[in-house]
């Protein structure tokens, strides 16, 4: 094994993986620089989610290597990969996966509390991000009392409050209306740049990919191109609606 370049916080080489005998990744290699927002673009079924799952240690590739800060993720034990995901990574799904018994702020604070962060500090961080995502008024509500867009903002707040080294976002606005999705994405990318977070964002939408610093395109499990993107301007706001 050869360690990755020093300026790459994530590095993958020749990743191969199959699902039920069907190829999902076919020799994908890439590097993600510290503080970079990288979009992984491609149609549904192109291997985007599988790639993010391999990079984040959720899935061990059938072949190939994944490195995080010069540590070989692909050879770590299951317990070590779980600790890595808890302490250094954050993940946003297309659909918000919230604990129904917890309030919005408790859901947003959960990763910090699981790490052992003092209750007051975890609550303050959660409330700060809920406010920044325009749902501070919902902090005491449980998920069933929230709109879909509000629940997804709680999931984004949970990821950002944890201050991860790398945030993986798998089609994070797929279930949102255009205006809601645009506001959430601009908050996410603005926060990532201001806090020097590394983000790997999977999307099939070219407009979403344009918010990233660089785009890698997958097609049928293969990497087909990599382009730099123009940095977005400003941050817009919107109101929640059904």
C-alpha positions as CSV (number, residue, x, y, z in Angstrom):
1,X,0.0,0.0,0.0
2,X,1.1,3.5,-0.8
3,X,0.0,6.4,1.5
4,X,-2.0,9.2,-0.1
5,X,-0.6,12.7,-0.9
6,X,-0.3,14.9,2.2
7,X,-2.8,17.5,0.9
8,X,-5.6,14.9,0.4
9,X,-7.7,14.3,3.5
10,X,-9.5,11.5,1.6
11,X,-7.9,9.3,-1.0
12,X,-9.2,6.3,-2.9
13,X,-7.5,4.1,-5.4
14,X,-9.0,1.5,-7.8
15,X,-12.3,0.9,-5.9
16,X,-14.3,-2.0,-7.1
17,X,-17.6,-3.1,-5.5
18,X,-20.6,-5.2,-6.4
19,X,-24.2,-5.3,-5.2
20,X,-25.7,-8.8,-5.5
21,X,-23.4,-9.6,-8.3
22,X,-23.9,-6.4,-10.2
23,X,-21.0,-4.0,-10.5
24,X,-21.5,-0.7,-8.6
25,X,-17.9,0.7,-8.8
26,X,-15.4,-0.2,-11.5
27,X,-11.9,1.0,-10.6
28,X,-12.7,4.5,-9.2
29,X,-9.8,6.6,-7.9
30,X,-10.0,10.1,-6.5
31,X,-8.5,12.4,-3.9
32,X,-10.4,15.0,-1.8
33,X,-8.3,18.0,-0.5
34,X,-8.7,19.4,3.0
35,X,-11.5,22.0,3.1
36,X,-12.7,21.1,-0.4
37,X,-16.3,20.7,-1.5
38,X,-16.3,17.9,-4.0
39,X,-19.5,17.0,-5.9
40,X,-19.9,13.5,-7.2
41,X,-22.3,13.8,-10.0
42,X,-24.1,11.2,-12.1
43,X,-27.4,9.7,-12.9
44,X,-29.2,7.4,-10.5
45,X,-27.5,4.0,-10.4
46,X,-24.1,5.4,-11.4
47,X,-22.4,4.4,-8.1
48,X,-22.5,7.7,-6.2
49,X,-23.9,6.4,-3.0
50,X,-21.7,3.3,-3.1
51,X,-18.6,5.6,-3.5
52,X,-19.6,7.7,-0.5
53,X,-20.3,4.7,1.6
54,X,-16.8,3.3,0.7
55,X,-15.1,6.6,1.4
56,X,-16.9,7.0,4.8
57,X,-16.2,3.4,6.0
58,X,-19.8,2.3,5.9
59,X,-18.9,-0.2,3.2
60,X,-15.6,-2.0,2.7
61,X,-14.9,-2.1,-1.1
62,X,-14.4,-5.5,-2.7
63,X,-11.1,-4.2,-4.1
64,X,-9.1,-1.1,-3.7
65,X,-8.0,1.3,-1.0
66,X,-9.5,4.2,1.0
67,X,-7.4,6.4,3.2
68,X,-8.3,9.2,5.6
69,X,-5.5,11.4,6.9
70,X,-3.0,8.6,6.0
71,X,-5.0,6.0,7.9
72,X,-6.1,3.0,5.8
73,X,-9.9,2.9,6.3
74,X,-10.2,-0.3,4.1
75,X,-8.2,-2.4,6.6
76,X,-9.7,-1.0,9.8
77,X,-11.8,-3.2,12.0
78,X,-15.6,-2.6,12.1
79,X,-15.3,-1.0,15.5
80,X,-12.5,1.3,14.4
81,X,-14.6,2.4,11.3
82,X,-17.6,3.0,13.6
83,X,-15.5,5.2,15.9
84,X,-14.2,7.1,12.8
85,X,-17.8,7.7,11.6
86,X,-18.8,8.9,15.1
87,X,-15.9,11.1,15.8
88,X,-14.6,12.5,12.5
89,X,-17.3,12.0,9.9
90,X,-21.0,13.2,9.5
91,X,-23.6,11.9,7.0
92,X,-26.7,13.5,5.5
93,X,-29.2,11.1,3.8
94,X,-31.8,12.0,1.1
95,X,-34.4,11.4,3.8
96,X,-33.9,12.7,7.3
97,X,-33.2,9.9,9.7
98,X,-34.2,11.5,13.1
99,X,-35.0,9.8,16.4
100,X,-38.7,10.2,16.8
101,X,-38.6,10.4,20.6
102,X,-36.2,13.3,20.6
103,X,-36.8,17.0,20.0
104,X,-35.2,18.8,17.1
105,X,-32.4,20.2,19.2
106,X,-31.8,16.8,20.9
107,X,-31.5,15.2,17.5
108,X,-29.1,17.9,16.3
109,X,-27.0,17.5,19.5
110,X,-27.0,13.7,19.5
111,X,-23.6,13.1,17.8
112,X,-22.0,15.5,20.2
113,X,-23.6,13.9,23.2
114,X,-22.5,10.4,22.0
115,X,-18.9,11.7,21.9
116,X,-19.2,12.8,25.5
117,X,-19.6,16.6,24.9
118,X,-21.1,18.3,28.0
119,X,-24.8,18.7,27.7
120,X,-24.8,22.5,27.8
121,X,-22.2,22.8,25.1
122,X,-23.9,20.2,22.9
123,X,-27.3,22.0,23.3
124,X,-25.7,25.4,22.5
125,X,-24.1,24.1,19.3
126,X,-27.4,22.4,18.2
127,X,-29.4,25.5,18.8
128,X,-26.9,27.7,16.9
129,X,-27.2,25.6,13.8
130,X,-31.0,25.3,14.0
131,X,-31.1,29.1,14.1
132,X,-28.7,29.4,11.1
133,X,-31.0,27.0,9.2
134,X,-34.0,29.2,10.1
135,X,-35.7,26.5,12.3
136,X,-34.7,27.7,15.7
137,X,-38.4,28.1,16.6
138,X,-38.8,24.4,16.0
139,X,-36.1,23.3,18.5
140,X,-38.5,21.9,21.0
141,X,-40.7,20.0,18.6
142,X,-40.4,16.3,17.8
143,X,-40.0,15.1,14.2
144,X,-43.7,14.2,13.7
145,X,-44.6,17.8,14.3
146,X,-42.2,19.1,11.6
147,X,-42.6,19.5,7.9
148,X,-40.4,17.4,5.6
149,X,-38.2,20.4,4.8
150,X,-37.8,21.2,8.5
151,X,-36.8,17.6,9.4
152,X,-34.2,17.7,6.7
153,X,-32.8,21.0,8.1
154,X,-32.6,19.3,11.5
155,X,-30.5,16.5,9.8
156,X,-28.2,19.1,8.3
157,X,-27.9,20.9,11.6
158,X,-27.0,17.6,13.2
159,X,-24.2,17.1,10.7
160,X,-22.8,20.6,11.0
161,X,-23.0,20.8,14.8
162,X,-20.8,17.8,15.0
163,X,-18.0,19.8,13.3
164,X,-16.8,16.8,11.4
165,X,-13.5,16.5,9.5
166,X,-15.5,15.3,6.5
167,X,-19.2,15.7,5.8
168,X,-20.8,13.2,3.4
169,X,-24.1,14.4,1.8
170,X,-26.0,11.9,-0.3
171,X,-28.5,13.8,-2.4
172,X,-29.3,15.9,0.7
173,X,-32.1,17.9,-1.0
174,X,-33.7,15.2,-3.1
175,X,-36.9,15.3,-1.1
176,X,-37.2,19.1,-0.9
177,X,-38.8,21.7,-3.1
178,X,-36.4,23.7,-5.2
179,X,-36.5,26.9,-3.0
180,X,-36.0,24.9,0.3
181,X,-33.2,22.8,-1.3
182,X,-31.4,25.9,-2.6
183,X,-31.4,27.5,0.9
184,X,-30.3,24.4,2.6
185,X,-27.5,23.8,0.1
186,X,-26.2,27.4,0.3
187,X,-26.2,27.2,4.1
188,X,-24.3,23.9,4.0
189,X,-21.7,25.1,1.5
190,X,-21.3,28.5,3.2
191,X,-20.8,26.8,6.6
192,X,-18.3,24.3,5.1
193,X,-16.2,27.1,3.7
194,X,-16.3,29.3,6.8
195,X,-15.4,26.3,9.0
196,X,-13.0,24.6,6.6
197,X,-15.0,21.5,6.4
198,X,-14.4,18.9,3.7
199,X,-17.6,17.9,2.0
200,X,-18.3,15.1,-0.4
201,X,-21.7,15.8,-2.0
202,X,-23.5,13.2,-4.2
203,X,-26.0,14.7,-6.7
204,X,-27.6,14.0,-10.1
205,X,-28.3,17.8,-10.4
206,X,-25.9,19.9,-12.4
207,X,-27.1,23.1,-10.6
208,X,-26.3,21.5,-7.2
209,X,-22.9,20.3,-8.4
210,X,-22.1,23.9,-9.5
211,X,-22.0,24.9,-5.8
212,X,-19.0,22.7,-5.2
213,X,-15.3,23.5,-5.8
214,X,-14.8,20.6,-8.1
215,X,-17.0,17.9,-9.7
216,X,-16.2,14.3,-10.4
217,X,-18.7,12.5,-12.7
218,X,-19.6,8.8,-12.5
219,X,-21.3,6.8,-15.1
220,X,-22.1,3.1,-14.7
221,X,-19.6,2.8,-11.8
222,X,-16.7,4.5,-13.6
223,X,-15.2,7.9,-13.2
224,X,-15.5,9.8,-16.5
225,X,-14.4,13.4,-15.8
226,X,-13.4,15.9,-13.2
227,X,-14.0,19.7,-13.5
228,X,-13.5,22.8,-11.4
229,X,-16.7,24.7,-10.5
230,X,-17.3,28.4,-10.1
231,X,-17.6,29.5,-6.5
232,X,-21.2,30.5,-5.7
233,X,-22.2,34.0,-4.7
234,X,-23.9,34.9,-1.4
235,X,-26.7,33.1,0.4
236,X,-30.4,33.3,-0.2
237,X,-33.2,32.7,2.1
238,X,-36.7,31.2,1.8
239,X,-39.6,30.4,3.9
240,X,-40.9,26.9,4.7
241,X,-44.2,25.9,3.1
242,X,-46.2,22.7,2.5
